[in-house]
Amino acid sequence: MKVIDKIYDFENGDKYVVETKECFHCKKTGTVEIFTQEMFYIHQGWKIQDAVKSLDKDFREQMITGTHPNCWIEMFGEEE
């Protein structure tokens, strides 16, 4: 996980733009935006699923494995 930018937002909270791992399916990296406090939790050793509550599970999965939500659907289909 590599920080590539910081977004300063005094109303909603500052965020980091984080580059995710290369996707197994499309072989491209991706980005997600997480709050500063969530980045702190990650650096404290928290698991992604516990630290990053601002993202839904599809984007938390992208942070962990690099697999984009659309690529996941292409590989495994829609959830039932």
N, C-alpha and C positions, 0 to 999 in steps of 0.2 A: 504494500500500500504506500503510495507516494503522493504527498501533498503537492498540487501543481498551482494552486491559487487560493486566495482568501477573499471572501466577500464580506465587506463591512456593512452591516445593516443595524442601525441603532434602534429601529422600531421592532424588528422581529428576531434579532439576534444574529451575531456573526456566524459565518459558516466557512468551512474548508471545502475546496474542491479536491477530491481525492481520485487519483488514477487507480483503477482496479487491474487485476491480473489479466493476462491474455485469455480470451474465451476459448474453450476447447473446440467449440463448433465453428466460429467464424475467424478465429485466430487474430482478433483485434482486441485492443484494450478498451476500456470504457471509463466513464467518470460518474461519481456520485457526489452529492453535496451533503455534508453532515455538520451539525452544530459544534461549536467550539467545546462545549461541555462533553459532548459525545466523544470527541477526539481525546479529551482528557481521560475519560473512562477507559478507552481502548489502551492508552498508554499506561494506565494503572493495571492492565492485565484482564480487564473484563472481556467476556466473550461478546462478539459482534451482536448476537441476538439480544443480549442484555444491555449493551451500551448504546445501541443506535435504535431508539424507539421512533424517531422521526420518519424513518423509511419503512415501507411495507416489506414483507418477507421476500419478495422477488428481488428487490434491490439489496437487501441484506445478504441474500445468496450470492449476488454479483460481487459484493465485497469479499466474501469468503472464498468463492471458487473462480470468479471472473466470468461466469456464465451469464450473459445478458438475458433479461426476461424473455425477449422475443426468440432468442436462440433456444432457450429451454423449451418453449412451446413447439418450435420446429423439431426438436429432438424427441420430445416425450408427449406432445399433444396438450390440450387444455385440461385443467383440473375438472373433476366431476363432482 
